[in-house]
Amino acid sequence: MVQPPFEAMEQRDRAMQKLRDLTWNCFMWASGLVVVFSVIAAVTLPGQSQNTANTNPSSDTSNSSASTFTDDGQLQPPADGSFQQGGGSPPRVVSGGSH
């Protein structure tokens, strides 16, 4: 049995409205979950503290970015020879986590 065109249009409009409502609800739920997980991550994961002691920048020996590059932009090795030699055992692969 063929429906009259008017009823078919109304049925299509109702279906489109349901789809719009479903899409909007999914968007709102997803946004809410992003907010919840962001808050949980911000609270549980450690970060930098705002109450760190101020150090004198002139005595900071780790800030050697000025001597890292030459005038032509080439990288230079550290002046104090602070390359660390590899040694010991190679890293182990552990299933399901790290050691």
N, C-alpha and C positions, 0 to 999 in steps of 0.2 A: 504494500500500500504506500503510495507516494503522498508525502505531506504537502500541504499548501506552502507556497513560498514564504508567507508571512511567519508561519510557525517555525519553519526551518531557520529563518533569520533570527528569531527570538532565541531558539535553542543554541545557535552558534554564539550569539551575544552572551548568553548565560555561561556557556563553556569558556569563552574568552575571559569573562570577569572572574570566574573561578581560577583560571590559570594565572591571571594577574594577581589575585589575592594570595595564591599559593607561592608565587614568585616573591612577592613582597614579604610574606611571612618567613620564607627561607632566608632572605636577605637579612631580616631583622634578627633571626636566631643566630646566623653566622656572625653578624656584627657583635652581638652580645657575647658570644663565645670568644671572639677575639679579645674583647675588653676583659673578660674574666681571666683568660689565660695570660694576658699581658700583666694584669695586676698580680696574679699568682707568681709569675716569673720575676716581676720587679721586687716582690716581697721576699721571695725565697732565695734568689741567686745573689751571691755577694758581689758588691761593686766597690767603687772607690768611695772612701769616706771624705766628707767635706771638711773634717776637722784634722787635716794633716798638718804637720809642722812645716813652717816655711823655712826653706834653706836659702843660703846665700848663693845667688847664681854665679858669682865669680869663683866660688870654690867647688862648683859642680864639675867633676872630671868626666862624667858620662856624656856631657853635652859637647861633643866634638864634631858637630855637623858642619862647622865652618871649615874644618880641615879634612873633611871626608871627600870633597870635590876639588879638583884643580880649576884653574881659570877657564880651561876649555871644556869643562863638564865631565871629565873622566873620573871614575872612582879611584880612590887611593886606599891602600891598606891602612889599618890603624897604626898610629905613630908609636904606641907603646907595645906593639906586638902582642895584642891580647887575643890572637886567634887561639882557640882551644883545640888541642889535638884529640882526635877520636880515639877511643880505646875501650877496652872492656868487651863485654859480650854484646852481640847485636840485639836489637829489640826483639822481644818475643811476641808472637801472635797468639792471642787468647780469644777463644770463641766466647761471644756473649759479654765481653767487657774488656777492661784494660787492667794491666798489672803495674 
